[in-house]
Amino acid sequence: MIIQNITYSIEKELEHDFLNWMQSVHIQNVMITGFPKSYKVMRLLTEVENGGATFSVQYNFDSIEGFEVFENEYFDDLNYEVDKRYRGKYVFFPSLLEELF
């Protein structure tokens, strides 16, 4: 299994809005593409205090090929929606993982 992990750090006062919007809008739009098979949202508990709230959103893909299609055809547009809503109030970085066992 291939896991796309996106770590977001959002200003504390936007934490609840961010989580509600992610759950009700953004993640649903990602899942509608049909490429991720499931997802998880987690809060980081061990982090350097940066004045923000940090979350990990993980999307599970059956194959690297499916992930590559998703990344090439959908990722930029979906990420633009996050940026448009929270520009200047968040940072993010994606990483790609392979589940071994």
N, C-alpha and C positions, 0 to 999 in steps of 0.2 A: 504494500500500500504506500502511496505517495501522499505526504501531508504538506500542504501549504500553510505555514504559520505566519500570521501577520500580527506583529506587536504594535499596539497603539498606546501612546501616552497622551491623555487629554487633560485640559485644565480641570481642576477639581470641581469648580462650580458647574461644569457641563457634564459631569459624570452620569447623572441619571438620564438626562436628555440623550446623551450619546448611546447608552445601553438600550434605552427604549427605541430609539431610531434604528439602531443596528438590528435589534430583534424584529421589529415590525416592518421595516422597509429594506434595509441594505442586504441583510443575510437572505431574505426571501428572494430578492432580485438575483443574488448569486446562485441560489439553489435552483431557480427557474431555468437557468441555462442547461441543467441536466448533467453537467460534468462532475461537480462534487457530489459524492454519495451521502455524506453526512458532515456534521460540523460540531464543534464545541467552542464555548466561550469561557475563558478563565480569567480570573483576576490574579495578577502577580502579588504575592505576599512578601517576597524578599526582594527589595529593590533599594537603590539609593534614593533618598528623598529628593525629588525634583519638583515638588509643588504640584504634581499632577497625579492622576490615577492611571494605572497601566493595566492593559488587558491583552490577552492573547486570543486570537480567533484562529481556529484550526479547521481547515477544509480537507476532507479525505477524498482522494482520487484513486480509482482502480489501477490506473497506469500512468506512466510518465507521458505517454502519447496524449491521453485525455487531458492531463494537466497542461501540456503545451498548446493544445487547441484552445483551451479555456484562456490561458495567458495571452495568446496571440489575438484572439477574437473578442474577448470580453473584459479582461482585467483593467485595461486603461480606462474604459468608459465607466466601469463600476467604481473604480478608485476616484475618478473625477467627481462623482456624486458625493463621496465622503469629503473630498477636498473643498468642493463648492460650499458644503454646509459648515465645515469646521476650519476653514482656511485660517492660518495664523494662530490657531488654538490647539493644535495637535501636532504630533510627529508620528511617523510609523516606519517600520522596516519589515519587509517580507523575508522569509527564509523558506527553503525547501528541504524537507526531511524524507527519508525513506525508512519505513518501519521494517525492522529486521526480524523480530520475534516478539 
